[in-house]
Amino acid sequence: MGMLIVRHKVKDYGKWRPAFDGNAGAQKAAGLTNPRVFRSADDKCELVVVFDTKDTKMAKEFVASPGLQEAMIEAGVRDRPTIYCREPV
């Protein structure tokens, strides 16, 4: 099992969180499970989201999908996300 790690800044966490939670079905369909959200101690608008992944290819397709890009914009993501796909060694 691998990991998908996403870092980005949001305009308003209170607006972003319900949008993130509302996307749980698409996350699960992409093989992403066990989502964990962390917020920077120094910048409350900077978030890191970590998922467990079943399939790296599916995870990469999910983060590249136009639907996710639109959802992130609507949720108030204000910068280009940094995305890492990691596999165990």
C-alpha positions as CSV (number, residue, x, y, z in Angstrom):
1,M,0.0,0.0,0.0
2,G,1.3,3.4,-1.0
3,M,0.6,7.0,0.0
4,L,-0.7,10.1,-1.8
5,I,0.4,13.3,-0.2
6,V,-1.1,16.7,-1.3
7,R,0.0,20.1,0.0
8,H,-1.8,23.3,-0.8
9,K,-3.1,26.5,0.6
10,V,-6.8,27.3,0.9
11,K,-8.7,30.6,1.3
12,D,-10.9,29.4,4.1
13,Y,-10.6,26.0,5.9
14,G,-14.2,26.2,7.0
15,K,-15.3,26.3,3.3
16,W,-12.7,23.8,2.1
17,R,-13.4,21.0,4.6
18,P,-17.0,20.3,3.7
19,A,-16.0,20.3,0.0
20,F,-13.2,17.8,0.8
21,D,-15.5,15.6,2.8
22,G,-18.2,15.8,0.1
23,N,-15.6,14.3,-2.4
24,A,-15.2,11.1,-0.3
25,G,-17.0,8.9,-2.9
26,A,-14.6,9.9,-5.7
27,Q,-11.6,9.5,-3.4
28,K,-12.7,6.0,-2.5
29,A,-13.5,5.1,-6.2
30,A,-9.9,6.1,-7.0
31,G,-8.6,3.7,-4.3
32,L,-7.8,6.4,-1.8
33,T,-8.5,5.5,1.8
34,N,-7.8,6.7,5.4
35,P,-7.6,10.4,4.6
36,R,-5.7,12.5,7.2
37,V,-5.6,16.3,7.1
38,F,-2.9,18.4,8.7
39,R,-2.7,22.1,9.0
40,S,0.6,24.1,9.3
41,A,1.4,25.4,12.8
42,D,2.6,28.6,11.2
43,D,0.0,29.1,8.4
44,K,-3.6,28.0,9.1
45,C,-4.3,28.1,5.4
46,E,-1.6,25.6,4.5
47,L,-2.9,22.0,4.5
48,V,-1.3,18.6,3.9
49,V,-3.6,15.7,3.1
50,V,-2.4,12.1,3.2
51,F,-4.2,9.1,1.8
52,D,-3.4,5.4,1.7
53,T,-3.4,4.2,-1.9
54,K,-4.2,0.8,-3.4
55,D,-2.9,1.6,-6.9
56,T,-0.5,4.4,-7.8
57,K,-1.7,4.7,-11.3
58,M,-5.3,5.2,-10.1
59,A,-4.1,7.9,-7.6
60,K,-2.2,9.7,-10.3
61,E,-5.2,9.6,-12.6
62,F,-7.5,11.0,-9.8
63,V,-5.2,14.0,-9.0
64,A,-4.9,14.8,-12.8
65,S,-8.6,14.6,-13.4
66,P,-10.4,17.8,-14.6
67,G,-13.2,17.1,-12.1
68,L,-10.8,17.3,-9.2
69,Q,-9.2,20.4,-10.5
70,E,-12.6,22.1,-10.7
71,A,-13.6,20.9,-7.2
72,M,-10.4,22.3,-5.7
73,I,-11.0,25.7,-7.3
74,E,-14.6,25.7,-6.0
75,A,-13.4,24.7,-2.5
76,G,-11.0,27.7,-2.4
77,V,-7.6,26.1,-3.1
78,R,-5.5,29.2,-3.9
79,D,-2.2,27.8,-5.1
80,R,-0.9,25.0,-7.2
81,P,-0.9,21.8,-5.1
82,T,2.3,19.9,-4.5
83,I,1.5,16.2,-5.0
84,Y,3.6,13.2,-4.1
85,C,2.8,9.5,-4.8
86,R,4.9,7.2,-2.7
87,E,5.2,3.4,-2.7
88,P,6.7,1.2,0.0
89,V,10.1,-0.2,-0.4
